[in-house]
Amino acid sequence: MELVWFKSSHSSNEGAACVEIAWRKSSYSGNEGAECVEVAETTTAVLVRDSKDAAGPHLTFTPTAWQSFLTFAATTEV
């Protein structure tokens, strides 16, 4: 799985106080780009965004809440 690095817009070009987040695309996303979800994990949060709108809004979860969601999704039939 390829990681896509995103540099914070609050970082300067000098390299100081630079924050980067690695976004990874869901393995369930098709090659056509439809219904793509990307996830980035930090030590305190899990971020989720629509890969077709990378500059748009994202959802933020605690790691515990994200793990609960993944467990629920893996054990629930649609």
N, CA, C and O atoms as a Tripos MOL2 file, in Angstrom:
@<TRIPOS>MOLECULE
protein
  312   311    78     0     0
PROTEIN
NO_CHARGES

@<TRIPOS>ATOM
      1 N           0.8440   -1.1680    0.0000 N.3       1 MET1
      2 CA          0.0000    0.0000    0.0000 C.3       1 MET1
      3 C           0.8940    1.2370    0.0000 C.2       1 MET1
      4 O           1.8010    1.3510    0.8240 O.2       1 MET1
      5 N           0.6420    2.1460   -0.9090 N.am      2 GLU2
      6 CA          1.4440    3.3500   -1.0420 C.3       2 GLU2
      7 C           0.9270    4.4420   -0.1190 C.2       2 GLU2
      8 O          -0.2760    4.6960   -0.0610 O.2       2 GLU2
      9 N           1.8450    5.0930    0.6090 N.am      3 LEU3
     10 CA          1.4750    6.2120    1.4640 C.3       3 LEU3
     11 C           1.6530    7.5090    0.6960 C.2       3 LEU3
     12 O           2.6220    7.6670   -0.0470 O.2       3 LEU3
     13 N           0.7280    8.4330    0.8700 N.am      4 VAL4
     14 CA          0.8080    9.7420    0.2470 C.3       4 VAL4
     15 C           1.0470   10.7550    1.3550 C.2       4 VAL4
     16 O           0.2230   10.8920    2.2590 O.2       4 VAL4
     17 N           2.1680   11.4640    1.2930 N.am      5 TRP5
     18 CA          2.5270   12.4130    2.3460 C.3       5 TRP5
     19 C           1.9020   13.7620    2.0820 C.2       5 TRP5
     20 O           1.8690   14.2300    0.9430 O.2       5 TRP5
     21 N           1.4090   14.3820    3.1250 N.am      6 PHE6
     22 CA          0.7490   15.6770    3.0620 C.3       6 PHE6
     23 C           1.4380   16.6020    4.0580 C.2       6 PHE6
     24 O           1.4690   16.3090    5.2530 O.2       6 PHE6
     25 N           1.9890   17.7100    3.5820 N.am      7 LYS7
     26 CA          2.6630   18.6700    4.4570 C.3       7 LYS7
     27 C           1.6500   19.6890    4.9710 C.2       7 LYS7
     28 O           0.8290   20.1990    4.2080 O.2       7 LYS7
     29 N           1.7130   19.9750    6.2460 N.am      8 SER8
     30 CA          0.8030   20.9340    6.8590 C.3       8 SER8
     31 C           0.9400   22.3050    6.2160 C.2       8 SER8
     32 O           2.0500   22.7480    5.9220 O.2       8 SER8
     33 N          -0.1810   22.9750    5.9960 N.am      9 SER9
     34 CA         -0.1490   24.3280    5.4360 C.3       9 SER9
     35 C           0.3980   25.3310    6.4470 C.2       9 SER9
     36 O           0.7040   26.4660    6.0820 O.2       9 SER9
     37 N           0.5250   24.9290    7.7130 N.am     10 HIS10
     38 CA          1.0810   25.7990    8.7440 C.3      10 HIS10
     39 C           2.5990   25.7160    8.8190 C.2      10 HIS10
     40 O           3.2180   26.4540    9.5860 O.2      10 HIS10
     41 N           3.2060   24.8360    8.0390 N.am     11 SER11
     42 CA          4.6580   24.6880    8.0230 C.3      11 SER11
     43 C           5.2630   25.7200    7.0870 C.2      11 SER11
     44 O           4.6860   26.0630    6.0540 O.2      11 SER11
     45 N           6.4290   26.2050    7.4650 N.am     12 SER12
     46 CA          7.1260   27.1620    6.6050 C.3      12 SER12
     47 C           7.9930   26.3940    5.6160 C.2      12 SER12
     48 O           8.1610   25.1810    5.7410 O.2      12 SER12
     49 N           8.5350   27.0900    4.6510 N.am     13 ASN13
     50 CA          9.4340   26.4660    3.6850 C.3      13 ASN13
     51 C          10.8210   26.2470    4.2710 C.2      13 ASN13
     52 O          11.6640   25.6060    3.6430 O.2      13 ASN13
     53 N          11.0640   26.7670    5.4580 N.am     14 GLU14
     54 CA         12.3570   26.6350    6.1110 C.3      14 GLU14
     55 C          12.5660   25.2410    6.6830 C.2      14 GLU14
     56 O          13.6970   24.8680    6.9950 O.2      14 GLU14
     57 N          11.5100   24.4770    6.8240 N.am     15 GLY15
     58 CA         11.6270   23.1350    7.3650 C.3      15 GLY15
     59 C          11.3580   23.0570    8.8570 C.2      15 GLY15
     60 O          11.1750   21.9620    9.3880 O.2      15 GLY15
     61 N          11.3290   24.1760    9.5390 N.am     16 ALA16
     62 CA         11.0560   24.1790   10.9820 C.3      16 ALA16
     63 C           9.5640   23.9800   11.2310 C.2      16 ALA16
     64 O           8.7310   24.4180   10.4380 O.2      16 ALA16
     65 N           9.2380   23.3240   12.3230 N.am     17 ALA17
     66 CA          7.8520   23.0960   12.7350 C.3      17 ALA17
     67 C           7.0260   22.4390   11.6340 C.2      17 ALA17
     68 O           5.8350   22.7150   11.4930 O.2      17 ALA17
     69 N           7.6490   21.5900   10.8750 N.am     18 CYS18
     70 CA          6.9740   20.9240    9.7630 C.3      18 CYS18
     71 C           6.2190   19.6980   10.2740 C.2      18 CYS18
     72 O           6.7560   18.8890   11.0310 O.2      18 CYS18
     73 N           4.9960   19.5830    9.8550 N.am     19 VAL19
     74 CA          4.1790   18.4290   10.2170 C.3      19 VAL19
     75 C           3.7370   17.7570    8.9290 C.2      19 VAL19
     76 O           3.2090   18.4100    8.0290 O.2      19 VAL19
     77 N           3.9490   16.4680    8.8420 N.am     20 GLU20
     78 CA          3.5020   15.7250    7.6800 C.3      20 GLU20
     79 C           2.6680   14.5490    8.1290 C.2      20 GLU20
     80 O           2.9430   13.9290    9.1570 O.2      20 GLU20
     81 N           1.6500   14.2480    7.3520 N.am     21 ILE21
     82 CA          0.7550   13.1320    7.6460 C.3      21 ILE21
     83 C           0.7670   12.2120    6.4380 C.2      21 ILE21
     84 O           0.6890   12.6750    5.3000 O.2      21 ILE21
     85 N           0.8630   10.9210    6.6790 N.am     22 ALA22
     86 CA          0.8210    9.9440    5.5840 C.3      22 ALA22
     87 C          -0.5990    9.4230    5.4400 C.2      22 ALA22
     88 O          -1.1330    8.7970    6.3560 O.2      22 ALA22
     89 N          -1.2040    9.6800    4.3030 N.am     23 TRP23
     90 CA         -2.5430    9.1870    3.9940 C.3      23 TRP23
     91 C          -2.4100    7.8760    3.2320 C.2      23 TRP23
     92 O          -1.5570    7.7460    2.3540 O.2      23 TRP23
     93 N          -3.2460    6.9120    3.5650 N.am     24 ARG24
     94 CA         -3.2690    5.6610    2.8110 C.3      24 ARG24
     95 C          -4.6880    5.4120    2.3340 C.2      24 ARG24
     96 O          -5.6630    5.6640    3.0430 O.2      24 ARG24
     97 N          -4.7730    4.9130    1.1190 N.am     25 LYS25
     98 CA         -6.0690    4.6740    0.4850 C.3      25 LYS25
     99 C          -6.6200    3.3290    0.9440 C.2      25 LYS25
    100 O          -5.8680    2.3710    1.1230 O.2      25 LYS25
    101 N          -7.9050    3.2640    1.1280 N.am     26 SER26
    102 CA         -8.5610    2.0220    1.5060 C.3      26 SER26
    103 C          -8.2890    0.9420    0.4790 C.2      26 SER26
    104 O          -8.3200    1.1970   -0.7250 O.2      26 SER26
    105 N          -8.0230   -0.2650    0.9530 N.am     27 SER27
    106 CA         -7.8080   -1.3800    0.0380 C.3      27 SER27
    107 C          -9.1090   -1.7790   -0.6580 C.2      27 SER27
    108 O          -9.0780   -2.5430   -1.6230 O.2      27 SER27
    109 N         -10.2340   -1.2840   -0.1910 N.am     28 TYR28
    110 CA        -11.5290   -1.5780   -0.8070 C.3      28 TYR28
    111 C         -11.8760   -0.5700   -1.9040 C.2      28 TYR28
    112 O         -12.8760   -0.7440   -2.5990 O.2      28 TYR28
    113 N         -11.0730    0.4730   -2.0680 N.am     29 SER29
    114 CA        -11.3270    1.4590   -3.1120 C.3      29 SER29
    115 C         -10.9120    0.8790   -4.4500 C.2      29 SER29
    116 O          -9.8670    0.2370   -4.5620 O.2      29 SER29
    117 N         -11.7170    1.1030   -5.4460 N.am     30 GLY30
    118 CA        -11.4080    0.5900   -6.7770 C.3      30 GLY30
    119 C         -10.3730    1.4430   -7.4860 C.2      30 GLY30
    120 O         -10.0470    2.5410   -7.0350 O.2      30 GLY30
    121 N          -9.8650    0.9420   -8.5810 N.am     31 ASN31
    122 CA         -8.8770    1.6760   -9.3670 C.3      31 ASN31
    123 C          -9.4880    2.8610  -10.1020 C.2      31 ASN31
    124 O          -8.7660    3.7550  -10.5440 O.2      31 ASN31
    125 N         -10.7920    2.8750  -10.2350 N.am     32 GLU32
    126 CA        -11.4640    3.9440  -10.9620 C.3      32 GLU32
    127 C         -11.5650    5.2200  -10.1330 C.2      32 GLU32
    128 O         -11.9250    6.2680  -10.6700 O.2      32 GLU32
    129 N         -11.2560    5.1590   -8.8440 N.am     33 GLY33
    130 CA        -11.3220    6.3380   -8.0010 C.3      33 GLY33
    131 C         -12.6860    6.5640   -7.3750 C.2      33 GLY33
    132 O         -12.8770    7.5490   -6.6610 O.2      33 GLY33
    133 N         -13.6260    5.6850   -7.6220 N.am     34 ALA34
    134 CA        -14.9690    5.8380   -7.0590 C.3      34 ALA34
    135 C         -14.9740    5.4050   -5.6000 C.2      34 ALA34
    136 O         -14.3340    4.4220   -5.2260 O.2      34 ALA34
    137 N         -15.6850    6.1350   -4.8060 N.am     35 GLU35
    138 CA        -15.8840    5.8050   -3.3940 C.3      35 GLU35
    139 C         -14.5720    5.5630   -2.6510 C.2      35 GLU35
    140 O         -14.4570    4.6020   -1.8910 O.2      35 GLU35
    141 N         -13.5980    6.4160   -2.8640 N.am     36 CYS36
    142 CA        -12.2880    6.2530   -2.2320 C.3      36 CYS36
    143 C         -12.2480    6.9390   -0.8770 C.2      36 CYS36
    144 O         -12.7100    8.0670   -0.7060 O.2      36 CYS36
    145 N         -11.6890    6.2280    0.0620 N.am     37 VAL37
    146 CA        -11.4990    6.7620    1.4060 C.3      37 VAL37
    147 C         -10.0220    6.6560    1.7320 C.2      37 VAL37
    148 O          -9.3930    5.6330    1.4600 O.2      37 VAL37
    149 N          -9.4650    7.7150    2.3180 N.am     38 GLU38
    150 CA         -8.0770    7.6930    2.7660 C.3      38 GLU38
    151 C          -8.0460    7.8960    4.2770 C.2      38 GLU38
    152 O          -8.8740    8.6090    4.8430 O.2      38 GLU38
    153 N          -7.0730    7.2530    4.9140 N.am     39 VAL39
    154 CA         -6.9370    7.3070    6.3680 C.3      39 VAL39
    155 C          -5.5120    7.7140    6.7090 C.2      39 VAL39
    156 O          -4.5640    7.2700    6.0620 O.2      39 VAL39
    157 N          -5.3600    8.5590    7.7230 N.am     40 ALA40
    158 CA         -4.0500    8.9210    8.2540 C.3      40 ALA40
    159 C          -4.1120    8.7540    9.7690 C.2      40 ALA40
    160 O          -5.0610    9.1960   10.4160 O.2      40 ALA40
    161 N          -3.0950    8.1140   10.3200 N.am     41 GLU41
    162 CA         -3.0750    7.8590   11.7560 C.3      41 GLU41
    163 C          -1.9390    8.6280   12.4170 C.2      41 GLU41
    164 O          -0.8130    8.6550   11.9190 O.2      41 GLU41
    165 N          -2.2530    9.2500   13.5430 N.am     42 THR42
    166 CA         -1.2480    9.8700   14.3940 C.3      42 THR42
    167 C          -1.3300    9.1730   15.7500 C.2      42 THR42
    168 O          -2.1260    8.2490   15.9240 O.2      42 THR42
    169 N          -0.5320    9.5980   16.6910 N.am     43 THR43
    170 CA         -0.5790    8.9670   18.0140 C.3      43 THR43
    171 C          -1.8470    9.3230   18.7700 C.2      43 THR43
    172 O          -2.2390    8.5980   19.6840 O.2      43 THR43
    173 N          -2.4960   10.4200   18.4090 N.am     44 THR44
    174 CA         -3.6760   10.8620   19.1580 C.3      44 THR44
    175 C          -4.9650   10.8900   18.3510 C.2      44 THR44
    176 O          -6.0350   11.1160   18.9160 O.2      44 THR44
    177 N          -4.8880   10.6620   17.0260 N.am     45 ALA45
    178 CA         -6.0960   10.7720   16.2070 C.3      45 ALA45
    179 C          -5.9770    9.9220   14.9490 C.2      45 ALA45
    180 O          -4.8830    9.5950   14.4870 O.2      45 ALA45
    181 N          -7.1390    9.5790   14.4160 N.am     46 VAL46
    182 CA         -7.2360    8.9230   13.1160 C.3      46 VAL46
    183 C          -8.0800    9.8470   12.2480 C.2      46 VAL46
    184 O          -9.2020   10.2010   12.6110 O.2      46 VAL46
    185 N          -7.5340   10.2330   11.1000 N.am     47 LEU47
    186 CA         -8.2070   11.1510   10.1920 C.3      47 LEU47
    187 C          -8.7210   10.3710    8.9910 C.2      47 LEU47
    188 O          -8.0530    9.4610    8.5010 O.2      47 LEU47
    189 N          -9.9070   10.7270    8.5200 N.am     48 VAL48
    190 CA        -10.5270   10.0550    7.3790 C.3      48 VAL48
    191 C         -11.0180   11.1250    6.4150 C.2      48 VAL48
    192 O         -11.6590   12.0940    6.8210 O.2      48 VAL48
    193 N         -10.7100   10.9400    5.1250 N.am     49 ARG49
    194 CA        -11.1450   11.9270    4.1250 C.3      49 ARG49
    195 C         -11.5270   11.2280    2.8230 C.2      49 ARG49
    196 O         -11.2160   10.0580    2.6020 O.2      49 ARG49
    197 N         -12.2090   11.9840    1.9760 N.am     50 ASP50
    198 CA        -12.5670   11.5470    0.6250 C.3      50 ASP50
    199 C         -11.3600   11.8290   -0.2650 C.2      50 ASP50
    200 O         -10.9470   12.9820   -0.3850 O.2      50 ASP50
    201 N         -10.7920   10.8120   -0.8830 N.am     51 SER51
    202 CA         -9.5860   11.0150   -1.6820 C.3      51 SER51
    203 C          -9.8390   11.8730   -2.9220 C.2      51 SER51
    204 O          -8.9000   12.4420   -3.4780 O.2      51 SER51
    205 N         -11.0820   11.9700   -3.3540 N.am     52 LYS52
    206 CA        -11.3970   12.8020   -4.5020 C.3      52 LYS52
    207 C         -11.4220   14.2850   -4.1350 C.2      52 LYS52
    208 O         -11.4450   15.1420   -5.0180 O.2      52 LYS52
    209 N         -11.4180   14.5890   -2.8360 N.am     53 ASP53
    210 CA        -11.4340   15.9700   -2.3470 C.3      53 ASP53
    211 C         -10.4080   16.1000   -1.2190 C.2      53 ASP53
    212 O         -10.7560   16.3950   -0.0750 O.2      53 ASP53
    213 N          -9.1360   15.8740   -1.5630 N.am     54 ALA54
    214 CA         -8.0690   15.8400   -0.5590 C.3      54 ALA54
    215 C          -7.9320   17.1490    0.2230 C.2      54 ALA54
    216 O          -7.5110   17.1290    1.3800 O.2      54 ALA54
    217 N          -8.2750   18.2680   -0.3780 N.am     55 ALA55
    218 CA         -8.1790   19.5560    0.3090 C.3      55 ALA55
    219 C          -9.4500   19.8680    1.1050 C.2      55 ALA55
    220 O          -9.5110   20.8630    1.8270 O.2      55 ALA55
    221 N         -10.4440   19.0210    0.9670 N.am     56 GLY56
    222 CA        -11.7220   19.2460    1.6330 C.3      56 GLY56
    223 C         -11.6940   18.8270    3.0940 C.2      56 GLY56
    224 O         -10.6250   18.5860    3.6570 O.2      56 GLY56
    225 N         -12.8570   18.7420    3.7010 N.am     57 PRO57
    226 CA        -12.9490   18.4040    5.1250 C.3      57 PRO57
    227 C         -12.5650   16.9500    5.3940 C.2      57 PRO57
    228 O         -12.5550   16.1140    4.4900 O.2      57 PRO57
    229 N         -12.2550   16.6740    6.6410 N.am     58 HIS58
    230 CA        -11.9600   15.3060    7.0620 C.3      58 HIS58
    231 C         -12.6420   15.0440    8.3960 C.2      58 HIS58
    232 O         -13.0030   15.9770    9.1140 O.2      58 HIS58
    233 N         -12.8130   13.7880    8.7150 N.am     59 LEU59
    234 CA        -13.3550   13.3800   10.0050 C.3      59 LEU59
    235 C         -12.1920   13.0190   10.9170 C.2      59 LEU59
    236 O         -11.1760   12.5030   10.4530 O.2      59 LEU59
    237 N         -12.3360   13.2850   12.2020 N.am     60 THR60
    238 CA        -11.2960   12.9620   13.1720 C.3      60 THR60
    239 C         -11.8800   12.0610   14.2490 C.2      60 THR60
    240 O         -12.9190   12.3650   14.8350 O.2      60 THR60
    241 N         -11.2020   10.9520   14.5010 N.am     61 PHE61
    242 CA        -11.6210    9.9830   15.5110 C.3      61 PHE61
    243 C         -10.4910    9.7520   16.5030 C.2      61 PHE61
    244 O          -9.3180    9.9110   16.1630 O.2      61 PHE61
    245 N         -10.8390    9.3810   17.7150 N.am     62 THR62
    246 CA         -9.8210    8.9010   18.6370 C.3      62 THR62
    247 C          -9.4190    7.5060   18.1620 C.2      62 THR62
    248 O         -10.2190    6.8300   17.5160 O.2      62 THR62
    249 N          -8.2050    7.0620   18.4650 N.am     63 PRO63
    250 CA         -7.8260    5.7030   18.0710 C.3      63 PRO63
    251 C          -8.7900    4.6410   18.6140 C.2      63 PRO63
    252 O          -9.0600    3.6530   17.9320 O.2      63 PRO63
    253 N          -9.3080    4.8300   19.8210 N.am     64 THR64
    254 CA        -10.2510    3.8740   20.4080 C.3      64 THR64
    255 C         -11.5600    3.8430   19.6230 C.2      64 THR64
    256 O         -12.0890    2.7670   19.3430 O.2      64 THR64
    257 N         -12.0810    5.0080   19.2690 N.am     65 ALA65
    258 CA        -13.3250    5.0760   18.4980 C.3      65 ALA65
    259 C         -13.1270    4.4630   17.1090 C.2      65 ALA65
    260 O         -14.0130    3.7690   16.6090 O.2      65 ALA65
    261 N         -11.9810    4.7110   16.4890 N.am     66 TRP66
    262 CA        -11.7060    4.1520   15.1700 C.3      66 TRP66
    263 C         -11.6300    2.6200   15.2320 C.2      66 TRP66
    264 O         -12.1650    1.9310   14.3630 O.2      66 TRP66
    265 N         -10.9670    2.1010   16.2570 N.am     67 GLN67
    266 CA        -10.8690    0.6520   16.4000 C.3      67 GLN67
    267 C         -12.2460    0.0380   16.6330 C.2      67 GLN67
    268 O         -12.5370   -1.0430   16.1220 O.2      67 GLN67
    269 N         -13.0900    0.7190   17.3990 N.am     68 SER68
    270 CA        -14.4600    0.2330   17.6110 C.3      68 SER68
    271 C         -15.2330    0.1980   16.2970 C.2      68 SER68
    272 O         -15.9720   -0.7510   16.0350 O.2      68 SER68
    273 N         -15.0660    1.2300   15.4710 N.am     69 PHE69
    274 CA        -15.7220    1.2550   14.1800 C.3      69 PHE69
    275 C         -15.2430    0.0960   13.3030 C.2      69 PHE69
    276 O         -16.0570   -0.5970   12.6920 O.2      69 PHE69
    277 N         -13.9140   -0.1190   13.2390 N.am     70 LEU70
    278 CA        -13.3670   -1.2010   12.4160 C.3      70 LEU70
    279 C         -13.8860   -2.5640   12.8820 C.2      70 LEU70
    280 O         -14.2160   -3.4170   12.0590 O.2      70 LEU70
    281 N         -13.9580   -2.7670   14.1900 N.am     71 THR71
    282 CA        -14.4810   -4.0280   14.7280 C.3      71 THR71
    283 C         -15.9400   -4.2100   14.3470 C.2      71 THR71
    284 O         -16.3450   -5.2950   13.9300 O.2      71 THR71
    285 N         -16.7300   -3.1530   14.4880 N.am     72 PHE72
    286 CA        -18.1360   -3.1990   14.1220 C.3      72 PHE72
    287 C         -18.2890   -3.5010   12.6260 C.2      72 PHE72
    288 O         -19.0940   -4.3500   12.2420 O.2      72 PHE72
    289 N         -17.5190   -2.8100   11.7880 N.am     73 ALA73
    290 CA        -17.6190   -2.9880   10.3410 C.3      73 ALA73
    291 C         -17.2230   -4.3960    9.9190 C.2      73 ALA73
    292 O         -17.8010   -4.9540    8.9860 O.2      73 ALA73
    293 N         -16.2450   -4.9670   10.6010 N.am     74 ALA74
    294 CA        -15.7620   -6.3090   10.2440 C.3      74 ALA74
    295 C         -16.7270   -7.4020   10.6720 C.2      74 ALA74
    296 O         -16.7070   -8.5030   10.1220 O.2      74 ALA74
    297 N         -17.5630   -7.1050   11.6430 N.am     75 THR75
    298 CA        -18.4410   -8.1550   12.1780 C.3      75 THR75
    299 C         -19.9110   -7.9490   11.8400 C.2      75 THR75
    300 O         -20.7680   -8.7030   12.3020 O.2      75 THR75
    301 N         -20.2070   -6.9340   11.0360 N.am     76 THR76
    302 CA        -21.5880   -6.6270   10.6860 C.3      76 THR76
    303 C         -21.8290   -6.9070    9.2000 C.2      76 THR76
    304 O         -21.0610   -6.4650    8.3460 O.2      76 THR76
    305 N         -22.8920   -7.6370    8.9040 N.am     77 GLU77
    306 CA        -23.2460   -7.9010    7.5120 C.3      77 GLU77
    307 C         -24.1400   -6.7940    6.9890 C.2      77 GLU77
    308 O         -24.9900   -6.2620    7.7040 O.2      77 GLU77
    309 N         -23.9280   -6.4600    5.7270 N.am     78 VAL78
    310 CA        -24.7510   -5.4210    5.0930 C.3      78 VAL78
    311 C         -25.8580   -6.0510    4.3040 C.2      78 VAL78
    312 O         -26.6620   -5.3440    3.6950 O.2      78 VAL78
@<TRIPOS>BOND
     1     1     2 1
     2     2     3 1
     3     3     4 2
     4     3     5 am
     5     5     6 1
     6     6     7 1
     7     7     8 2
     8     7     9 am
     9     9    10 1
    10    10    11 1
    11    11    12 2
    12    11    13 am
    13    13    14 1
    14    14    15 1
    15    15    16 2
    16    15    17 am
    17    17    18 1
    18    18    19 1
    19    19    20 2
    20    19    21 am
    21    21    22 1
    22    22    23 1
    23    23    24 2
    24    23    25 am
    25    25    26 1
    26    26    27 1
    27    27    28 2
    28    27    29 am
    29    29    30 1
    30    30    31 1
    31    31    32 2
    32    31    33 am
    33    33    34 1
    34    34    35 1
    35    35    36 2
    36    35    37 am
    37    37    38 1
    38    38    39 1
    39    39    40 2
    40    39    41 am
    41    41    42 1
    42    42    43 1
    43    43    44 2
    44    43    45 am
    45    45    46 1
    46    46    47 1
    47    47    48 2
    48    47    49 am
    49    49    50 1
    50    50    51 1
    51    51    52 2
    52    51    53 am
    53    53    54 1
    54    54    55 1
    55    55    56 2
    56    55    57 am
    57    57    58 1
    58    58    59 1
    59    59    60 2
    60    59    61 am
    61    61    62 1
    62    62    63 1
    63    63    64 2
    64    63    65 am
    65    65    66 1
    66    66    67 1
    67    67    68 2
    68    67    69 am
    69    69    70 1
    70    70    71 1
    71    71    72 2
    72    71    73 am
    73    73    74 1
    74    74    75 1
    75    75    76 2
    76    75    77 am
    77    77    78 1
    78    78    79 1
    79    79    80 2
    80    79    81 am
    81    81    82 1
    82    82    83 1
    83    83    84 2
    84    83    85 am
    85    85    86 1
    86    86    87 1
    87    87    88 2
    88    87    89 am
    89    89    90 1
    90    90    91 1
    91    91    92 2
    92    91    93 am
    93    93    94 1
    94    94    95 1
    95    95    96 2
    96    95    97 am
    97    97    98 1
    98    98    99 1
    99    99   100 2
   100    99   101 am
   101   101   102 1
   102   102   103 1
   103   103   104 2
   104   103   105 am
   105   105   106 1
   106   106   107 1
   107   107   108 2
   108   107   109 am
   109   109   110 1
   110   110   111 1
   111   111   112 2
   112   111   113 am
   113   113   114 1
   114   114   115 1
   115   115   116 2
   116   115   117 am
   117   117   118 1
   118   118   119 1
   119   119   120 2
   120   119   121 am
   121   121   122 1
   122   122   123 1
   123   123   124 2
   124   123   125 am
   125   125   126 1
   126   126   127 1
   127   127   128 2
   128   127   129 am
   129   129   130 1
   130   130   131 1
   131   131   132 2
   132   131   133 am
   133   133   134 1
   134   134   135 1
   135   135   136 2
   136   135   137 am
   137   137   138 1
   138   138   139 1
   139   139   140 2
   140   139   141 am
   141   141   142 1
   142   142   143 1
   143   143   144 2
   144   143   145 am
   145   145   146 1
   146   146   147 1
   147   147   148 2
   148   147   149 am
   149   149   150 1
   150   150   151 1
   151   151   152 2
   152   151   153 am
   153   153   154 1
   154   154   155 1
   155   155   156 2
   156   155   157 am
   157   157   158 1
   158   158   159 1
   159   159   160 2
   160   159   161 am
   161   161   162 1
   162   162   163 1
   163   163   164 2
   164   163   165 am
   165   165   166 1
   166   166   167 1
   167   167   168 2
   168   167   169 am
   169   169   170 1
   170   170   171 1
   171   171   172 2
   172   171   173 am
   173   173   174 1
   174   174   175 1
   175   175   176 2
   176   175   177 am
   177   177   178 1
   178   178   179 1
   179   179   180 2
   180   179   181 am
   181   181   182 1
   182   182   183 1
   183   183   184 2
   184   183   185 am
   185   185   186 1
   186   186   187 1
   187   187   188 2
   188   187   189 am
   189   189   190 1
   190   190   191 1
   191   191   192 2
   192   191   193 am
   193   193   194 1
   194   194   195 1
   195   195   196 2
   196   195   197 am
   197   197   198 1
   198   198   199 1
   199   199   200 2
   200   199   201 am
   201   201   202 1
   202   202   203 1
   203   203   204 2
   204   203   205 am
   205   205   206 1
   206   206   207 1
   207   207   208 2
   208   207   209 am
   209   209   210 1
   210   210   211 1
   211   211   212 2
   212   211   213 am
   213   213   214 1
   214   214   215 1
   215   215   216 2
   216   215   217 am
   217   217   218 1
   218   218   219 1
   219   219   220 2
   220   219   221 am
   221   221   222 1
   222   222   223 1
   223   223   224 2
   224   223   225 am
   225   225   226 1
   226   226   227 1
   227   227   228 2
   228   227   229 am
   229   229   230 1
   230   230   231 1
   231   231   232 2
   232   231   233 am
   233   233   234 1
   234   234   235 1
   235   235   236 2
   236   235   237 am
   237   237   238 1
   238   238   239 1
   239   239   240 2
   240   239   241 am
   241   241   242 1
   242   242   243 1
   243   243   244 2
   244   243   245 am
   245   245   246 1
   246   246   247 1
   247   247   248 2
   248   247   249 am
   249   249   250 1
   250   250   251 1
   251   251   252 2
   252   251   253 am
   253   253   254 1
   254   254   255 1
   255   255   256 2
   256   255   257 am
   257   257   258 1
   258   258   259 1
   259   259   260 2
   260   259   261 am
   261   261   262 1
   262   262   263 1
   263   263   264 2
   264   263   265 am
   265   265   266 1
   266   266   267 1
   267   267   268 2
   268   267   269 am
   269   269   270 1
   270   270   271 1
   271   271   272 2
   272   271   273 am
   273   273   274 1
   274   274   275 1
   275   275   276 2
   276   275   277 am
   277   277   278 1
   278   278   279 1
   279   279   280 2
   280   279   281 am
   281   281   282 1
   282   282   283 1
   283   283   284 2
   284   283   285 am
   285   285   286 1
   286   286   287 1
   287   287   288 2
   288   287   289 am
   289   289   290 1
   290   290   291 1
   291   291   292 2
   292   291   293 am
   293   293   294 1
   294   294   295 1
   295   295   296 2
   296   295   297 am
   297   297   298 1
   298   298   299 1
   299   299   300 2
   300   299   301 am
   301   301   302 1
   302   302   303 1
   303   303   304 2
   304   303   305 am
   305   305   306 1
   306   306   307 1
   307   307   308 2
   308   307   309 am
   309   309   310 1
   310   310   311 1
   311   311   312 2
@<TRIPOS>SUBSTRUCTURE
     1 MET1         2 RESIDUE 1 A MET
     2 GLU2         6 RESIDUE 1 A GLU
     3 LEU3        10 RESIDUE 1 A LEU
     4 VAL4        14 RESIDUE 1 A VAL
     5 TRP5        18 RESIDUE 1 A TRP
     6 PHE6        22 RESIDUE 1 A PHE
     7 LYS7        26 RESIDUE 1 A LYS
     8 SER8        30 RESIDUE 1 A SER
     9 SER9        34 RESIDUE 1 A SER
    10 HIS10       38 RESIDUE 1 A HIS
    11 SER11       42 RESIDUE 1 A SER
    12 SER12       46 RESIDUE 1 A SER
    13 ASN13       50 RESIDUE 1 A ASN
    14 GLU14       54 RESIDUE 1 A GLU
    15 GLY15       58 RESIDUE 1 A GLY
    16 ALA16       62 RESIDUE 1 A ALA
    17 ALA17       66 RESIDUE 1 A ALA
    18 CYS18       70 RESIDUE 1 A CYS
    19 VAL19       74 RESIDUE 1 A VAL
    20 GLU20       78 RESIDUE 1 A GLU
    21 ILE21       82 RESIDUE 1 A ILE
    22 ALA22       86 RESIDUE 1 A ALA
    23 TRP23       90 RESIDUE 1 A TRP
    24 ARG24       94 RESIDUE 1 A ARG
    25 LYS25       98 RESIDUE 1 A LYS
    26 SER26      102 RESIDUE 1 A SER
    27 SER27      106 RESIDUE 1 A SER
    28 TYR28      110 RESIDUE 1 A TYR
    29 SER29      114 RESIDUE 1 A SER
    30 GLY30      118 RESIDUE 1 A GLY
    31 ASN31      122 RESIDUE 1 A ASN
    32 GLU32      126 RESIDUE 1 A GLU
    33 GLY33      130 RESIDUE 1 A GLY
    34 ALA34      134 RESIDUE 1 A ALA
    35 GLU35      138 RESIDUE 1 A GLU
    36 CYS36      142 RESIDUE 1 A CYS
    37 VAL37      146 RESIDUE 1 A VAL
    38 GLU38      150 RESIDUE 1 A GLU
    39 VAL39      154 RESIDUE 1 A VAL
    40 ALA40      158 RESIDUE 1 A ALA
    41 GLU41      162 RESIDUE 1 A GLU
    42 THR42      166 RESIDUE 1 A THR
    43 THR43      170 RESIDUE 1 A THR
    44 THR44      174 RESIDUE 1 A THR
    45 ALA45      178 RESIDUE 1 A ALA
    46 VAL46      182 RESIDUE 1 A VAL
    47 LEU47      186 RESIDUE 1 A LEU
    48 VAL48      190 RESIDUE 1 A VAL
    49 ARG49      194 RESIDUE 1 A ARG
    50 ASP50      198 RESIDUE 1 A ASP
    51 SER51      202 RESIDUE 1 A SER
    52 LYS52      206 RESIDUE 1 A LYS
    53 ASP53      210 RESIDUE 1 A ASP
    54 ALA54      214 RESIDUE 1 A ALA
    55 ALA55      218 RESIDUE 1 A ALA
    56 GLY56      222 RESIDUE 1 A GLY
    57 PRO57      226 RESIDUE 1 A PRO
    58 HIS58      230 RESIDUE 1 A HIS
    59 LEU59      234 RESIDUE 1 A LEU
    60 THR60      238 RESIDUE 1 A THR
    61 PHE61      242 RESIDUE 1 A PHE
    62 THR62      246 RESIDUE 1 A THR
    63 PRO63      250 RESIDUE 1 A PRO
    64 THR64      254 RESIDUE 1 A THR
    65 ALA65      258 RESIDUE 1 A ALA
    66 TRP66      262 RESIDUE 1 A TRP
    67 GLN67      266 RESIDUE 1 A GLN
    68 SER68      270 RESIDUE 1 A SER
    69 PHE69      274 RESIDUE 1 A PHE
    70 LEU70      278 RESIDUE 1 A LEU
    71 THR71      282 RESIDUE 1 A THR
    72 PHE72      286 RESIDUE 1 A PHE
    73 ALA73      290 RESIDUE 1 A ALA
    74 ALA74      294 RESIDUE 1 A ALA
    75 THR75      298 RESIDUE 1 A THR
    76 THR76      302 RESIDUE 1 A THR
    77 GLU77      306 RESIDUE 1 A GLU
    78 VAL78      310 RESIDUE 1 A VAL
